[in-house]
């Protein structure tokens, strides 16, 4: 219900589909870097191959989302580069520990599984409700095939941990990931709401407080006057002190 309502809002309001696709592009770009880091960190050869394929998928998805956003009237190439750099810096992907370094491989896989499962559910809601236009829907269909593979391999990797006696640890890791995603979503909503409310208050302040005072303000006769003495006056003052 919540996903459906949020999806309707995201695709119905003017300009929001472009913002949504741009945010998807940025998220996929960040995920690509994290998956490449996982290729270097893992000691399992089978997962190294899957991580690398996942990284290539995410890179391609980022390009598809951004291309579609630009086709729909979104940001130009320069703006897109700046937005990507800002996203990566804000989320600690550049110049800090990568996700797998912070979480460890088991919790990292739990994060991948939960995030990719949520993406599959979200994209399916978009398509079932016929929210995107035909070109965007076709793009989402292609991306969904990759997302299902990501869900499949991460689930199989987590099952490997379960078979080794880590059932409780895997369950706790998935619970923690879901809780953290809820908290992060709430924080993003709070920031956006704060900006929205702040803009409203600033507008009201200008209209009802600053605006009326401007009607009574006037520039003094003679306009702006310099408070610094002229060059000739400064020379005369210097001579008088001699």
Secondary structure, DSSP 4 states (H G I P E B T S, - for coil): -HHHHHHHHHHHSTTHHHHHHHHHHHHHHHHHHHHHHHHHH---HHHHHHHHHHHHHHHHHHHHHHHHHHHTT---HHHHHHHHHHHHHHTT-SSS--HHHHH-HHHHHHHHHHHHHHHHHHHHHHHHTT-S-HHHHHHHHHHHHHHHHHHHHHHHHHHHHIIIIIHHHHHHHHHHHHHHHHHHHHHHHHHHHHHHHHHHHHHHHIIIIIHHHHHH--PPTT-----SPPHHHHHHHHHHT-
